[in-house]
Amino acid sequence: MTPAPLTVSRVFKAPIALVWAVHTDPKHQAKWLSPDNPEGYLSKLDFRVGGTHHYGAPGPDGAIMYGTQTFREIVPMKKVVLVQSFADKDGNIAPHPMAPTWPREILSTTDYEDLGNGTTRMAVTWVPFNATTVEEATFEGARAGMQGGWDHQFGQIEAYLAGL
Amino acid sequence: MTDQLSLTLAALADPTRRAMLLRLAAGTATVNELGAPFTLSQPAISKHIKVLERAGLISRGRLAQTRPCRLEPGKLLELNDFMDHFRVVTEQQMDQLETYLSELQAKGTEK
């Protein structure tokens, strides 16, 4: 069973060159990924195919969440394909802090599309990479919880829980 | 390594089991009632119910022979926390990026 992808997309009122720069440059990343504490954002980037990005962003509780990315395809202002993992402070791949059977590696594809009039669509698509059956099931459960209309139906269950 | 959250997520990976949970959000149901909407064999229905029960998402009553199924809130609440966390790392990052882009552009026009 190949799990269905998880996709998040957004249309930004900004030209594609700016969206690309802001999304891929660590100096910008610090400002939007860690808006309350940009100085706390740590980044070691080697932005080329085969290169890696080891980063750490402070969470709401102050604890730093580390991640690592390995770039597989870079087409400026068009597409970035990378393998994404949670990591420790030294850049070693680590399990998801809340769900240990979350896939260790996620293949992430970001597509950038110029919609004209200074607007840009960015779509991020995730699928498990080199995943075990258990990891795929964990991913599929989370995907189903967020997409496919089930997130709305989930409201029914929340309403039920609220009434207990 | 099967922690509780992973069991819960794996149980949700199947559309039949998700439909069963939604049915139970409307109230308790017997195994027959839960299986009625599906063209599945009785053993297949039982297996789905066992997975939900093992994941702690439902419990079985001791009442009579029907042993009605009911939704168990605890695991669903834990799952909700995970989903919230998930939305934070996806949608909220998009929000932050959007805010930053509009701030940058506002600064650009001030100059």
Interface residues (C-beta under 8 A of the other chain):
Chain A: V8 R10 F12 K13 A14 L18 V19 V22 H23 H28 K31 W32 L33 P35 M98 A99 P100 T101 W102 M122 V124 V134 A137 T138 E140 G141 A142 A144 G145 M146 W150 D151 Q153 F154 Q156 I157 E158 A159 Y160 L161 L164
Chain B: M1 T2 D3 L5 S6 T8 L9 A10 A11 L12 A13 P15 R18 L21 L22 A25 A26 L71 P73 L76 L77 L79 N80 D81 F82 M83 H85 F86 R87 T90 E91 Q93 M94 Q96 L97 E98 T99 Y100 L101 S102 L104 Q105
